[in-house]
Amino acid sequence: MDRIDLKILAELQADGRLSVTELAERVGLSLSPCHRRVRALEESGVILGYRAQLAPAALGLNFSAMVFATLREGDRRAVEAFEVALQAIPQIVEAQRLFGEPDYLLHVVTGDLPAFQQLYDERLSTLPNVQRLTSTLVMKRVIQDRSLPL
């Protein structure tokens, strides 16, 4: 990966809807070499995909919580069952496995506190192998969806 690839990535992080023509102009390449580089970055897995960023509040998702999950057992089967179960809960918008305690950090979005409480009682607390859940409410999003430093 050279400096032109990094420029391409920086431009696409800032605006994933750029046409290849506009992207080529911004990074100082002609159309065909720029298109080949973008395709190579996609095929190599550096570019994972393209998507629209949505405003949670505009969709009625006004409540956000961070849920810390500690598992009873840490063997491969227990971890796998927990992680598979997470996939079935669309309100979990991000899940990270951590070193040490707790085992997981889950970012959960819902419409409001009662919706979160219902999700917590009916789905989160019944996840396989959960020993303890602790949650904290998000007051304000200071940084989100930041571009990677290139």
C-alpha positions, -999 to 999 in steps of 0.1 A, spaced: 0 0 0 15 33 -10 6 70 -4 -19 70 -33 -38 41 -18 -38 59 15 -52 91 -3 -79 69 -19 -89 55 14 -89 89 31 -112 103 4 -135 73 5 -137 74 43 -148 111 41 -173 104 13 -180 69 2 -204 81 -25 -176 97 -46 -177 86 -82 -145 70 -94 -141 100 -118 -142 125 -89 -120 102 -67 -94 99 -95 -93 137 -98 -89 142 -60 -60 118 -58 -43 128 -90 -48 96 -111 -65 89 -144 -98 70 -142 -86 34 -151 -57 32 -126 -79 47 -99 -106 22 -106 -81 -7 -105 -67 5 -72 -102 8 -56 -111 -27 -69 -78 -41 -55 -84 -25 -21 -119 -40 -21 -107 -75 -31 -79 -75 -5 -104 -67 22 -90 -33 31 -123 -17 20 -151 -38 37 -180 -20 21 -200 12 18 -230 23 38 -252 53 47 -247 68 82 -281 73 98 -292 97 125 -305 75 154 -328 103 168 -344 108 134 -354 71 135 -368 73 171 -338 57 186 -333 82 214 -318 59 241 -283 45 242 -267 23 268 -234 5 272 -239 -30 287 -210 -49 302 -214 -86 302 -195 -111 323 -198 -148 314 -199 -177 338 -175 -198 317 -149 -188 292 -145 -220 272 -149 -219 234 -184 -234 233 -198 -210 259 -182 -179 242 -195 -191 208 -230 -196 221 -230 -161 236 -217 -145 205 -242 -163 182 -270 -152 204 -259 -115 202 -263 -116 164 -301 -121 169 -306 -89 188 -307 -59 164 -307 -33 191 -270 -43 198 -253 -21 173 -218 -29 184 -203 -57 205 -167 -61 216 -150 -89 234 -126 -76 260 -95 -89 279 -101 -92 316 -133 -82 334 -159 -77 320 -159 -101 291 -180 -80 266 -190 -44 260 -223 -41 241 -236 -8 227 -274 -9 227 -299 15 212 -336 17 218 -364 42 216 -365 50 252 -358 37 288 -389 14 290 -379 -2 257 -344 -7 270 -357 -22 303 -379 -46 283 -349 -56 261 -327 -60 292 -353 -82 310 -365 -103 281 -334 -107 259 -301 -95 274 -306 -112 308 -314 -145 291 -283 -146 269 -265 -179 273 -238 -182 299 -243 -147 314 -232 -144 350 -236 -106 353 -248 -76 333 -240 -40 342 -252 -11 322 -245 26 320 -265 52 301 -249 72 273 -253 109 281 -239 123 249 -220 110 219 -188 130 216 -171 110 189 -187 85 166 -179 67 134 -146 85 132 -125 78 102 -94 56 108 -61 76 111 -42 71 79 
